[in-house]
Amino acid sequence: MSTEPDGPAVEEAVRTLLLLMPRLVGRAKRLPIPAALQGMDLAPRHLALLAHLEYDGPTSVNELAARLEVAPTTVSLMVGELSRLGILRRAADPDDRRRRIIAIAPAFAAPIGEWLSGSASAWTRVMRGLDPAERSTVITALHAYEDALEQAGSQHHNVQPR
């Protein structure tokens, strides 16, 4: 193992992370889905949307789109899917009757909280073992990785076939 004074060399860290990431994703996907949500064909994109509603509370489609960093039409389609399943409800904003507020339906609040708790409790265990600067480093690194993947995808997408 190639190391530097305070940890692995870049190449070793990349190798370790490339081997680790598929296992992390696989384990996260194997978290049990509560009975109330089984058979609803929910995907990771739905989980991200539900997590925002669970942790940040009811909001508009545009605000959800901004948080998820996707187009409002994409969120609108997901909200439509989840509303048809009864998972979400739409209500008029009391401050602006033209605006719709999206919320988790009361009957699904507990199962969604249960579903999210598996990942949340794992992250809590990890983050409690780190000091604030280390937590910040982890979060910054994951955001930077996401951005780098986006850039790599954009560059790959712009390559013209020969």
C-alpha positions as CSV (number, residue, x, y, z in Angstrom):
1,M,0.0,0.0,0.0
2,S,1.4,3.3,-1.1
3,T,1.0,5.9,1.7
4,E,1.9,9.4,2.5
5,P,2.7,10.6,6.0
6,D,-0.9,11.2,7.0
7,G,-2.7,8.6,4.9
8,P,-2.9,6.8,1.5
9,A,-1.5,8.2,-1.6
10,V,-4.0,9.6,-4.2
11,E,-3.9,6.5,-6.3
12,E,-4.5,4.2,-3.4
13,A,-7.3,6.4,-2.1
14,V,-8.9,6.3,-5.5
15,R,-8.6,2.5,-5.8
16,T,-10.1,2.1,-2.3
17,L,-13.0,4.4,-3.1
18,L,-13.7,2.8,-6.4
19,L,-14.0,-0.6,-4.7
20,L,-15.9,0.8,-1.8
21,M,-18.6,2.8,-3.6
22,P,-20.5,-0.1,-5.3
23,R,-20.6,-1.9,-1.9
24,L,-22.0,1.3,-0.2
25,V,-24.7,1.7,-2.8
26,G,-25.5,-2.0,-2.7
27,R,-25.9,-2.0,1.0
28,A,-28.0,1.2,0.9
29,K,-30.3,-0.4,-1.7
30,R,-30.7,-3.5,0.6
31,L,-32.1,-1.5,3.5
32,P,-35.6,-2.9,4.1
33,I,-38.5,-1.1,2.6
34,P,-41.4,-0.7,5.1
35,A,-44.4,-2.9,4.2
36,A,-46.6,0.2,3.5
37,L,-44.2,1.2,0.7
38,Q,-43.5,-2.2,-0.8
39,G,-44.7,-2.9,-4.3
40,M,-44.8,0.8,-5.1
41,D,-41.8,0.7,-7.5
42,L,-40.0,3.5,-5.7
43,A,-36.6,4.5,-7.0
44,P,-33.6,6.4,-5.5
45,R,-34.9,9.6,-7.1
46,H,-38.2,9.2,-5.1
47,L,-36.2,8.6,-1.9
48,A,-34.3,11.8,-2.5
49,L,-37.5,13.8,-3.0
50,L,-39.1,12.2,0.1
51,A,-36.0,12.9,2.2
52,H,-36.3,16.6,1.4
53,L,-39.9,16.6,2.4
54,E,-39.3,14.6,5.5
55,Y,-36.4,16.7,6.8
56,D,-37.3,20.2,5.4
57,G,-41.1,20.0,5.5
58,P,-43.8,20.7,2.9
59,T,-42.7,23.0,0.0
60,S,-43.5,23.9,-3.6
61,V,-42.4,22.0,-6.7
62,N,-40.0,24.8,-7.7
63,E,-38.4,24.7,-4.2
64,L,-38.0,20.9,-4.4
65,A,-36.5,21.2,-7.9
66,A,-33.9,23.7,-6.6
67,R,-33.0,21.5,-3.7
68,L,-32.8,18.4,-5.9
69,E,-30.9,20.4,-8.6
70,V,-33.3,19.1,-11.3
71,A,-35.8,20.8,-13.6
72,P,-39.2,21.6,-12.1
73,T,-40.9,19.5,-14.8
74,T,-38.9,16.5,-13.5
75,V,-40.1,17.1,-9.9
76,S,-43.6,17.7,-11.1
77,L,-43.6,14.3,-12.8
78,M,-42.3,12.6,-9.7
79,V,-44.9,14.4,-7.5
80,G,-47.6,13.3,-9.9
81,E,-46.4,9.6,-9.6
82,L,-46.2,9.8,-5.8
83,S,-49.5,11.6,-5.5
84,R,-51.3,8.9,-7.6
85,L,-49.9,6.4,-5.2
86,G,-51.3,8.4,-2.3
87,I,-47.8,9.0,-0.8
88,L,-47.9,12.8,-1.4
89,R,-50.6,15.3,-1.1
90,R,-50.9,18.7,-2.8
91,A,-52.6,21.6,-1.1
92,A,-53.1,25.3,-1.9
93,D,-50.6,27.6,-0.2
94,P,-52.5,29.7,2.3
95,D,-50.4,32.7,1.4
96,D,-50.8,32.3,-2.4
97,R,-53.8,30.2,-3.5
98,R,-52.3,29.7,-7.0
99,R,-49.2,28.0,-5.5
100,R,-49.4,24.3,-4.5
101,I,-47.6,22.9,-1.5
102,I,-46.4,19.4,-1.6
103,A,-46.3,17.3,1.6
104,I,-46.0,13.7,2.6
105,A,-49.5,12.2,3.2
106,P,-50.0,11.5,6.9
107,A,-50.6,7.8,6.3
108,F,-47.1,7.5,4.8
109,A,-45.1,9.8,7.2
110,A,-44.1,7.0,9.6
111,P,-43.1,4.4,6.9
112,I,-41.1,7.1,5.0
113,G,-39.4,8.1,8.3
114,E,-38.7,4.4,9.0
115,W,-37.2,3.9,5.5
116,L,-34.9,7.0,5.8
117,S,-33.9,6.1,9.3
118,G,-31.6,3.2,8.2
119,S,-29.3,5.6,6.3
120,A,-29.7,8.4,8.8
121,S,-28.7,6.2,11.7
122,A,-25.7,4.9,9.8
123,W,-24.6,8.4,9.0
124,T,-25.2,9.5,12.6
125,R,-22.9,6.8,13.9
126,V,-20.2,7.8,11.4
127,M,-20.5,11.5,12.0
128,R,-20.5,11.2,15.8
129,G,-17.1,9.6,15.5
130,L,-15.7,12.6,13.6
131,D,-14.8,16.1,14.8
132,P,-16.6,19.0,13.1
133,A,-13.6,19.7,10.7
134,E,-13.6,16.0,9.6
135,R,-17.4,16.1,9.1
136,S,-16.9,19.1,6.9
137,T,-14.2,17.4,4.9
138,V,-16.4,14.4,4.3
139,I,-19.3,16.5,3.1
140,T,-17.1,18.7,1.0
141,A,-15.4,15.7,-0.6
142,L,-18.8,14.1,-1.5
143,H,-20.1,17.3,-3.0
144,A,-16.8,17.7,-5.0
145,Y,-17.1,14.1,-6.2
146,E,-20.7,14.7,-7.3
147,D,-19.5,17.8,-9.2
148,A,-16.6,15.9,-10.8
149,L,-18.9,13.1,-11.9
150,E,-21.2,15.7,-13.5
151,Q,-18.3,17.3,-15.3
152,A,-17.0,13.9,-16.5
153,G,-20.5,13.0,-17.7
154,S,-20.8,16.3,-19.6
155,Q,-17.4,15.9,-21.2
156,H,-18.2,12.3,-22.2
157,H,-21.6,13.4,-23.6
158,N,-20.0,16.1,-25.8
159,V,-17.5,13.7,-27.4
160,Q,-18.4,13.2,-31.0
161,P,-18.3,9.6,-32.4
162,R,-15.8,9.0,-35.2
